[in-house]
Amino acid sequence: MSVVQEFGSDGEGVLSMAWSPHSADILAAGTSKKRIEIFDLRSRPKDSSRKYNDSQEIEGVCFSPKYEHVLASHSDEYVKIWDTRFLRNTSPLYSIKSPTADICKIEWCPTHPTRISQVRFEPN
């Protein structure tokens, strides 16, 4: 096995990444500098990235299993739903505040495309 292509994130720490279930060439990354980057492996590394700015570190990302252009992200307190077609719009479609902080993971329901779950860390 060998490295086919390397993608950087301008010195940012990548906290999470997810492959698109709709294309083996699309990869999303969430960064410590409050950005979501969408990489297209068919492009050269410098030309392959689309970026979305957020107000908090992006600790997790996942693509919708049904809708090709829908991506969810999470920080400690928020789950946000994005439409990846609207690159100039830096606002998410939806922003859902968790009743308690410390979201650890999010995941779309594979059989109900409008449901998304979250796992939270709750100390004793």
C-alpha positions in Angstrom: 0.0 0.0 0.0 1.3 3.5 -0.8 0.2 7.1 -0.4 -1.7 8.3 -3.5 -2.1 11.9 -2.5 -1.6 14.1 0.5 -3.8 16.9 1.5 -2.9 19.6 3.9 -4.9 22.0 5.9 -2.6 25.0 6.2 -1.0 24.0 9.5 -4.3 23.3 11.1 -4.9 20.3 13.3 -7.4 17.9 11.6 -9.7 16.7 14.4 -12.0 14.6 12.3 -12.7 13.4 8.7 -15.3 11.5 6.8 -15.7 10.0 3.4 -18.8 10.8 1.3 -21.0 7.8 0.9 -21.9 9.2 -2.5 -18.5 9.5 -4.0 -15.2 7.7 -3.3 -13.4 10.9 -4.3 -14.9 13.3 -1.7 -13.5 13.7 1.8 -14.5 16.2 4.5 -12.2 17.3 7.4 -13.0 19.3 10.5 -10.1 21.4 11.8 -9.0 23.0 15.0 -9.1 26.4 13.4 -12.8 26.4 13.0 -13.0 25.2 9.4 -14.6 22.4 7.4 -12.7 21.5 4.3 -14.1 19.4 1.5 -11.4 17.7 -0.6 -12.0 16.3 -4.1 -9.4 13.6 -4.8 -9.8 14.0 -8.6 -8.2 17.5 -8.3 -4.7 18.5 -7.5 -4.2 19.1 -3.8 -3.9 22.9 -4.1 -7.1 23.1 -6.1 -9.1 20.4 -4.4 -10.3 22.1 -1.2 -13.5 24.1 -0.4 -13.6 25.7 3.0 -16.4 26.7 5.4 -15.7 28.9 8.4 -17.4 28.3 11.7 -17.3 29.9 15.2 -15.9 26.8 17.0 -13.4 24.0 16.5 -14.9 21.3 14.2 -14.6 18.1 16.3 -16.6 15.8 14.0 -18.1 15.7 10.5 -20.3 13.2 8.7 -22.1 13.2 5.4 -25.8 12.5 5.0 -26.4 8.9 3.8 -29.2 10.1 1.6 -28.5 13.7 0.5 -25.3 14.1 -1.4 -24.7 17.8 -0.5 -25.6 17.6 3.2 -23.0 17.5 5.8 -23.2 17.6 9.6 -20.5 18.9 11.9 -20.2 19.2 15.7 -18.3 21.2 18.3 -18.6 20.8 22.1 -22.0 22.5 22.2 -23.6 22.5 18.7 -24.6 20.2 15.9 -24.7 22.1 12.6 -26.1 21.0 9.2 -24.5 22.4 6.1 -25.3 22.4 2.3 -22.0 21.9 0.6 -23.3 23.5 -2.7 -23.4 27.0 -1.2 -19.8 27.8 -0.8 -20.2 31.5 -0.3 -22.7 31.1 2.5 -20.8 30.6 5.8 -24.0 30.0 7.8 -25.2 26.5 8.4 -28.7 25.4 7.3 -29.5 24.5 10.9 -27.7 24.9 14.2 -28.8 22.8 17.2 -27.5 23.6 20.7 -27.0 20.6 22.9 -28.8 20.7 26.3 -25.4 19.9 27.8 -21.9 20.5 26.4 -19.4 17.9 25.4 -20.8 16.3 22.3 -18.4 13.4 21.4 -19.9 12.0 18.2 -22.7 12.5 15.7 -24.2 10.1 13.2 -27.0 10.2 10.6 -29.6 7.5 10.8 -29.2 5.2 7.8 -32.9 4.6 7.4 -34.4 8.0 8.3 -32.5 10.7 6.4 -33.7 13.5 8.6 -32.6 12.0 11.9 -29.2 12.7 13.4 -28.0 11.4 16.8 -25.4 12.7 19.1 -23.4 11.1 21.9 -22.5 13.4 24.8 -20.0 13.0 27.6 -21.7 13.5 31.0 -19.3 13.4 34.0 -20.6 11.8 37.2 
